[in-house]
Amino acid sequence: MTDAARATGALSELAEQAGIQEHWTDAGGNRQRVSPDTLRAILQALDLPAGSPEQLRDSSERLKAQAGEAGSRHEPWVDCLRGDAAEAPLLVCDAGATVHVAAGGALPYRIDCEDGTVQQGRLEGTPGQWRFTAPARPGYHRLLVGERCTTLAVCPARGPSMDALTPRRPHRPWGIAVQIGSLRQRDGACPTLGHGDFGALAALARTAGKLGADALAMSPAHAMFSALPERYSPYSPSSRLCLNVLYACPAAVLGADAVRYAMHDLSMQAARLEDADLIAWPQAAAMRLRVLRRLHAQFGQMPRALQARHAAWRQAAGPSLLSHAVFEAMQAEAVERELPPARLPNHPGAHGIQAYADTHAREVDFHLFAQWLADDSLRQAQDAARQNGMGIGLIADMAVGSATDGSQVWADPRAYLAGMTVGAPPDLYNAAGQSWGVTSFAPHMLRPTGYRAFLDTLRAGLRHAGGVRIDHILGLSRLWTVPPQAGPADGAYLRYPLDDLLRLAALEAHRHGALIVGENLGTVPEGLNDKLEQRGLLGTEVLWFQRDHPSGRQRGKPAVFMPPRRWSAHALAMPTTHDLPTLHGWWQGRDIDWRVRLQDVPEEEAAAARQQRAEDRAVLWQALQEAGAADPGGPPAQAPVAAMLRFVAQSPGELMLAPLEDLYGLDEQPNIPGTIDEHPNWRRRLPEEPARLAEHLGAMKRVEAIRQGRKRG
């Protein structure tokens, strides 16, 4: 074997160890191979240099030492005799499973369970095959083998069932999906100021609960960049551990009088921003933050009971909150001094964070105060949902990643693919591939750190919600990663420990009594949907993609829409999503209009697209009639939104969600992927106050169609 061949083999071997898929299949079914240069770039970004034989050997040895021999086993396994308890990895297993450990003999073991019970005995087996049986009760238990210990994550077979989460009603569970910023609330003690907030969300929750909804799925509420309000895409957050303080509803926490006093000279500006059809994020954010700063300045004169609540909340908050507040303060200082805000100093560690907080106490305290207002007003929204009959209540949205220059990556860079972004490879719709401008967990660091970054992020979403939607759950199996200075096409898939991540998701769902939904649209890795079903996690099915494509002699005809009875029973059923046309917009071809405008589509191509849409409308109309969701006759000129919602509601899926835009019969979708300023993404306001949804005749007709479709057989 030549030196070049040996080097190529060593590079491939290291890539395999690091979880990089050197070969992958594109959307056309063609097998592709990642170039050696891309492999080396990704390995370098993973701190596994591979530029020479010496580097290859050193990186391979470090990776083996870091991951341990357990990485190649299929059964739960841990080296309990390595490291102390603080460094020992989390051992993830199923309830009642056989667990293998590396030990020097038939050592005594003890398991201190969360409920106070104790399981103890001696390891069984033979040298190299020592084992014990995990407890039957799920939870995070303390395992001691000999003189060493670790945490044993005992996971249930499945997360909670929908029957366990929702009350028995005449109809099967359904809910509403909403973009928080789009909400309006003019009446009441908590009016919105240029964009929606958690107060308006609570008002909608009260109304939806009274209408019989069991869930209210909201857009991501992750922390953004207070000093950079022009960065407002909810899927590119600074931190998924904290909240967007612009969504705080201070009147719900501090009282309407305090807010009115703080806004004494801002009412006209607030009215102008509130009356606009589109959100002016920089202006609205500046005003909202100005009000929050005034309230912070007045907080010392407010009732002592409020101050005690705030103090107790701060005492209970973890270090990630203080770290985020310091990041916000440092970034605000950089912006004020006209320095590049993305070039903040490296995270100074716990002592450095506390030192900065001590020397910049007022500014850091403001950001903590704003987080408290957001946290408490979100809690009130979930309370409103539950108190008005919702079985699940809020479903939070967990974005696929965090901004590479945000506070979450800044605070814990080794836990993330710092320097790399995630996205999608080239496909039929995006020939150049996609880079979403965010990064995610470093897969090779998950097990050695006890899956801390993943668990912290998931728990943050479940803190004040009855469920979490995991955006692009395909990323728990593999993620398309793009190395620094490379284009989206020059990336590769990184493998993730899917089985352990799904086990932990089921465990967290069990502990919180919550629902987990995975957005599994796109090119789904083989076996993923089956594993979601096995763990009791719902997938996602969308009307536009539920089609049977013609074959043989039927080629040339439009794909028919699958009848609802053939949709999955183990999925969330939706008519559309925030990235796709609304029902009314699709029927009218509004998405085609936008494609013509944004992509300068030739008239001949646009005419063909409109002709295709006319054929698709006829096919959908036929499907609606065959399902009994529409009356006889030809396709109507106006979109039969109620019939389409009833059609989707007939799905056997465990939950059905209707976007609020479709209940109002709106044309425009919230977001068009691949655009920034060309389309007003995440800026559209709803024309009505959703708190008064029950007074809107058209919306109530569509709600009734959903209830009819969800009737139990």
N, C-alpha and C positions, 0 to 999 in steps of 0.2 A: 504493500500500500504506500502511495506517495505521501509526502508531507502535506500537500494540499488536500488530499483526500482525508487524511487523518484530522486536519484542522476543520474541514467541513463537517466530518462526523462528530467531532467534539463540540462544535457550535450547535449542531442539531440536538445533540444530547443535552447540552446545557439549556437550550430553549425548551426542550421537553420537560426538564426538571423544573424550570421556572413557570411552566404552565402556558407557554406560547404555542399556539397551533401553527406549525409550519405549513400545513396544507389545509385548505378550506374550499368549500363549494359555493360558487356564486349563484346569483338569482336565476341564471340561465341553466344551472345544472352542470357547469363546467368546473373542473378541478383546478384550483389555483395554488401557487406556491409562493410563500413570502421570500423576498430576496434576502441574501446574507447581510446586506447593509442594513435593512430594516430590522432584522433580528438583533444585530449588534447594537443598533440605536435604542431599541426597546430594552435590551438587557442592561445597557449603560444607564438608562433612566430608572431601572430597577435596582441600581447600585450593584450590578453584576457585570463589571467590565469584561469584554470578550475580544479584545483587540490583538491578543498574542496567545501562544500556547500556555504561557505562565499564568496569564490572567484567566484564561478558560479554566485551568486546573484550580486556581485559587477560588474563583467564583463558585465552581462546582462544590468544592469542599465546604465553603462557607454556607452554601444553600443547604447541603446535607446536614450540617451541624445545627443550622437554624430551625429546619423543619423536623429533624429527627427521622428515624427510619419509619415512623408511623405514616408518613406521606404516601407510601406505596400500598398500604393495607386497606382493605375494604371494611374491616370490622373496627368498632371503637377500640382505641388503644392509646395508652399514654405511658411515658417513662416517668413514673412517680418518684424515681430515685435521683432525678436530675433537678438541680436548682431548688430554691426555696419556694415557699407557698406563694409569694408575691409574683414570682416569675413563671410558675408552673402554668402550662396551658390549660384551657377549659376542656374538660373531657365531655364530649357530647355523645349521648346514647339514647336508645329508646327505653321506655319503661319496661322492666322485666327482661331486658336483653342480657346476653352474656358479654361481659366486658373483659378484654385481655389487657394485661399490664406487664411491663418489663420489671421483673423483680428477681432477687437473688435466691428465692426459694418460696416455700409455702408460708409466707409471712402473715401475721395477723392483720386484718383490715377492720376498719370501723367507718360507718357512714352516719353522720349526724344530719338527719333530715330536717327540712324547714319546719315541719309541724312538731318538732321536738322528739320524735321517735328516733330510735337508734337501731341500726342493723350492723351486726358484727359477726366475724368468723375468721377463717383462714383461707387464703388463696388455694384453689384447687388446680390440678393439672400436672404437667411435667415441665422440666426446665425449658424455658423459652415459650411456654404455652400456659403461663399462670393466668387464672381467670376468677371472676366472681360474678354473681347475678345482681343486676341493678335493681333498686327498689321499684315497686309497682306504682308508687305515687310520684307524679311529675313534680319537678321543682329544681331549684339550685341547691344541692346538698354538699356537705363538706366530707370529702373522702380522705381518709388517712390509711396509708399502707406502710407498715413499719413505723418509721419516724418521719415520713414525708407525707405531704398533703396536697390536695388540689381541689378544685370545685368540680363537682359532677353535675352536669346539666342533663337531667332525666326528662326526656321529651315525650309527650303523649303521642299516640298513634295519629291523631287528627286534632285540628283545632275545633272550637265549639261549632256545633251544627246550627243551621239557621233556625230550626225549631226551638233550640235552647236560647237563642238570642232574641227572638221576636215573639210577641203574644199571638195566640191563635185568633185569626180574624176570618171573615167571610172571603177575603181576598188574600192572595199570596203577597209576600213582602215587595214593596216598591218604594221608590224615593225620587229625589230631585238632585240634579247636579248643578252647581252654581259657581260662577267666577266671583270671588269675594269683592273685587274692585268694582264690579258692574252694579252692585246693589245701590239702591237709593232708599233714603228714609227721611222724609221732610217733616213728618208729624212726630209727636212724642217728645220725650225728654232727651233723646239721643240722636239728633239729626246728623246725617252724613255731611261731610265737608269736602266736596270735590271728588270723592271716591268712596266706595263701600268700606265697611269695617265690621268688626265683630258684633257691634250693637245691632246693625242691620241684619247680620247673620242670625242673631238671636231672635229678632222679630220674625224673620222668615221661618225659623225653626218652629216657633209657636204656631204659626199659621199652617205649615205643612203637617205638623203633628195632628192638628185638629182635623185635617183633611184625610187622615188615615195613613200618611206616609210613615215608613219605618226608618228612613235614612235620609241624610242630607250630605251629599258628597261635595266637598269644597275644594277649590283650587289650592295649590301649595301656600302655606302661611309661614314659610321659612323666613329667617332673618335676611334682610337685604343690606344695602350699604347706605346708611343714613347720610353720609357726607357726599354720596354720589347718586342722587335721586333719579338721574337719567338711566340708571341701570335698574329697570323695574320688571324684567321678565321673571315670573315666579319660578321658572325652571332653571334659573342660573343664580341660586342664592349664595350669600356669603356663608351661611351656616344653617344646616338642617337640625341643629340642636336647640336653636333659639327661635324667636318669633319676629315677624315683621311688625315693628312698633307703629308703623303707619296704620295698621289695622286695629290698634288699641281703641277702645271706646271709653275715654276717661270719665264721661258722665255716668256710665254704668258702675264705676268704681268709686268715684269721688263725689258724685252728685251733680245734677244739672246746674245748680246755682254756681258752683265753683267754675264750671266750664264757661257759663255765660259771662262771669266776671273776667275770666282770662281772655275772652273774645270781644271785649267791649268795643274795640275799634276795628274789628275784622269782619263784621257781619256782612258788609257790602261785598267785600272780596270773596267771602265764603259763598254768598248767593250767586255770584257770577260763575264761580267754579262749579257749583252744584247744578246750575241750569244747563251747562254745556252738554252736548251729546257725547263728547270724547273727553277722557281724563287727561288733564295737563299735569302729568306726574311731577315734573320739577317744581311747578308753582304750588300745586296742592300739597306736596310733601313739605315744602318750605313753610307753608302756613300751618300745617299740622304740627310740625316740629316746634314752631314758634309757640303754639298753644301749649304743647307738652312742657316746654322749658318754663313758661310762665307758671304752669301748675306745679312744677317741681320747686320753683322759687317760693311758692305760697304754701308748700306742703307742711312746713314747720308750724303754720298757724291753723292747720286743719285738726279735726278731732283726734284725740289721743288714741282712740280705738283703731282708727285708720292707720296711724303711725305704728301701732303695735302689730297690726296685720302685716304691714310692709316689712317691719323688722323681722318678724317670724318667717316670712317668705324668704328674705335674704339669708337668714340663718340656715334655712333648709336647702338653699340652692347649692348646686355643686360647683366645682372649680371651672367648668366649661363656661358658665354664665359670666363669671368675673373676667375670664380670658376674653370673651367676646366683647364685653363692655370696654376693656382696655384697648382692644383692637379698634373699636368704633372711635374711642377718644383719640388714639394715635392717628387714625386716618383723617379725622376732622382737623386735627392740628396740621397734618401735611397739606390738606386742601387749603386751609387758611393761609399757610405760608407759601402756597403755590408750588409745593414740591410734588413730584410724581407720587400719587397716593398708593400706587401698587408696589412701590419700593420701600416698604416698611422694614425696620430691622427684624432680624430673626426673632422668633419667640424667645423671650428671656428666661423661661422656666418659671416655676411657681414663686420663687422668691422675687424674681424680677417683676412678675406681674403684680405681686402685692406691693412692691416698692413703688411701681408706677402709680398704682391705685392710691397709695398714701400721698404721693406728691401731686397728684392731679385729682384729688378727692372729689371736688365738686362736679367735674365733667364726667368722671367714671360713675359717680353716684346718679347722675342724670340718666345715663344709659341703663343702669340697673332699675331705676324708677320706671322708665318707659317700658322695659321688659315686664315689670310687675303688672303694669296697667294692661298690657297685651295679654299676659297669662291669665289674669283674673277675669278679663272680659271674655276671653275664649272659654274659660271654665263656665261662665254664666250662660254662654250660648249652648254648650252641651247640656247644662242643667235645664235650660228652657226646652230643649228637644225632648229630653227624658220626661220632664214633668208634664209635657203635652202629648204623651202617649207613644213616642217613638221607641221601638225596641232597640235599635242600634244608635240612632242619633247621628252625630257628625262622623263622617268618614274623611280622615285627613289624607292628604296626597303627599307621598314621599318622592321627591324628585330623584332622578337617576343619579345625580351627582351634585357636587358643590363647586363653586367657582375656584379656579386654580389659585387666584389671589385673594380668596375670602378668608374669614376668620377661622373656619373649621380646619382647613388645610394648614393655615399658618400655625395653628396651635399644636398640630399633630402630624407633621409632614411625612414621617416614616410610615404612618398608617394608610397613606394615600398614594396614588400614582402621581405624586407631585411632579410637575413639568410635563406630564402627558395629558392629553384630552381623550375623551371617549366619544364615540359616534357610531357610524354605520359604514360598511364597505360600499363600493359602487354597486348600483342595482339598476333596474329598468327605469326608475323614476329619478335617480340622482347618479348620473354617469360618473361624476367626480367623487362620489362618496360624501359622507357628512362628518363634520366635527362639531360637536355641540357646545364647545367652549367650557365644558365642566370636566371634572375628574372624579374618580371614585376610589373605592377601597383598593389597597394593594393586596392582591390575593395571597401572596406568599407571606404576608404579615398577619393575616387573620387568625390562624391557629396559634402562632406563638404569642399573640397578645390576648388570647382568650376571646376572640371575636368582639373585642370591646367597641371598636368604631361602629360596627354594624348594629350591635345591640343598643348602644347609646342612641343611635339615629332612629331606630325602630321605636324605642321606648319614648323618645321625644314626640313622635307622631301620635302615640297612643295615650299621651298624658291627659289630654282633655278630649278624647274622641272614643267612639265605640267601634272604630275600625280604621284601617289604613289601606290605601291603594298604593301599591309599589309600582311606580312608573318603570316601564321597560324591565319587567321581572326576568326577561331573558338574560339580563346582566348578572343574575345570580348563578347562571350557568356559564356564560361567556360574555365578554365585552370586547367590542372593536376598539382598540387603543391606537392612538396616533402619537408617535414620538415627537420631541421638540423639532421645530423648523421643518416638519414634513407635512405634505398634503394629506387629506383624508384617505386617498387611495393607497398611500404608502404606510398602511397600518397592519395590524394583525389581531387575531382573536386571542384574548387571555382567558384561560380557564379559571373557574371559581369553584370552591368546595360546595357544590349545589346541595348535596344531601344534608350536610350539617346546617347550612343556612336555612333550608326549609324546615328541618327539625326545630331549630331555634325560633323560627317564625311561628310555628305551631305552638311551641311552649309559651311564647309571649302572648299569643292570642288566648291561650288557656288561662294564663295568669290574669290577664286584663278582662276576660270575658268579652272578647272582641272578634271582629271579622277581619280577615286579611284577603284583599283582592289583588291579583297580579295582572298588570296590563301586558298581555302576551300576544300583541299584534305584531306582524312582521314575519321574518324567517325564524320559525321556532325550532330550537335544537331538538333533535330526536329524543323522545321520551319525557320531555319537560312537562307537557300537559298531563300525562299520566301521573307524574310525581306530584303535581299540584293537587290533582284529585285525591290521590292517596293521603295527602296531608291535610285535606279539608280546606285548602286554599282555593278560592274561586279564580277562574280565568276570566277573560273578557271577550264578548262577542258583539259585533257591531253590524247593524243592518246592511251597510254598504258592502261588507265583505262576505255576507252569508249568501253566496251564489254558487250555482252549479254551472260550470263552464261546458259548453256543448262539445261534442266529439263526433267523429265519423261523419255521417251524412248531414248532421245538424250544424256543421261548421259554417260560420258566416252569420248565424243567428245570435242575438244577444243572450248572455248568460241569464238563466232564470234565477229568481230569488227562492231560496230554500224555504219551505213552509215552516212555521214556528215549531211544530212538533219535532222537527229534525235538529233543532238547535240543542246545544249541550245543556244537560240538567245541572252541570257543575260549573256554571259560569254566571257572571254578571251580564245581563242583556241590556244593550243600549241602542238607540236609533243612530246615534252619531257621537262624536267627541269634539273637544274644543279645537282640534286640529283639522277637522273635516267640515264640509258644508252642513248647515242646518237642514232640516227636512224641507222647509219652505224654500230655502236657498237652492237646494239641489233640484227640486222640482222646476224652479224657474231658471235654472242654469246660471245662478249667480257665481258659482265657483268657476265656470267657464269664462264668464265676463272678466273675472279677476286674472285668470290665466292669460287671456288675450292682452289685458292691460299691462301685466307685470312682465310677461315673457315676449311681448311683441309678436304674438302668434300670427302667421299669415292668414288672410281672410278665408282662403280655401280650407285650411286646417281647422279654423274656428267653425266654419259651416259644417264640416264633417263631425266635429265634436257635438254640435247642437243637434244634428240629425241622430247621432248615436244616443244622445240623451232622450230624444223623443221616443226612440225604440225602447230604451230602458224604462221610461215612464210607463209605457204600455205593458211591459213585462211585469213591473211592480204592481200596477193596477190589477192585472190578472191575478197575481199572487194574493193581493188583499181580498179580492172577491172570493177566491177559492178557500181562503181561511175564514170567511165570514166576517171580515173586518170592514168591508165596504159593500155598498148597495150595488145592484145590477146597473148596467149602463156603461158608457164609454168613459175614458179618463177625463176628469174635470180640468178646466183651465187653471183653477186655483189649487194649490197643493192640498191634498186631503190629509192634513197633518193628524187629525184625530184618528183617522183610520190607520195611518202608519204607526202611531203610538200604540193603538190597540193590537195591531199585528205583532209588534215587538213584545208587548206585554203578555201575549199568549205563549211566549217561549217558556219551556219548562225550567229555565234558569232560576236559581234560588233567589235572585234579587233582580229587579229591573229598575233602571234609573232613566229619568227623562231630563235632558238639559233644560234649564229654565228658559233659554232662548226658544226652544220648541214649544213649551207651554204657551208662550206669548206669540208663536207663529212668526218669528223674526227671520229676516233674510240673511243677515251677516253672521259669519262665524267669528269667534273670539281671536283666533290666531291662524295665520297661514305660514306653515313651516318654511324656512329658507328665506324669509323676509325679515327686515328690521324696521326701516322707516317707510318702505314702499307701501305697507299696509298698516293700519292702526292697531297692531297687535296689543292685546291686553289693555286696550284703552276704551272699549265700547261700554257705555252706560246703558242700563235697561230703561226703557221709556216709562215704565210704571214702578210703583212701589210694591215689591214682592210681599211686604207685610200685609198688603191688601189684596192678595191673590184671589181670595174667595169672592171678591167683588167684581172680578174680571170675567165676563160671560164667556168669552172665547177660551180663556185658560181653563175655566171650570168645565167646559164641554170636553176639553182634552184630558183633564184629570179624570172625568167620568169614564172616558174611553179606556184609560189605563186601568181603572178599577174593574171595568167590565172584562178586560182582557186578563186580569189577574184573578178572576173569580175561581174559586176552587171547584174542581169537577165533582 
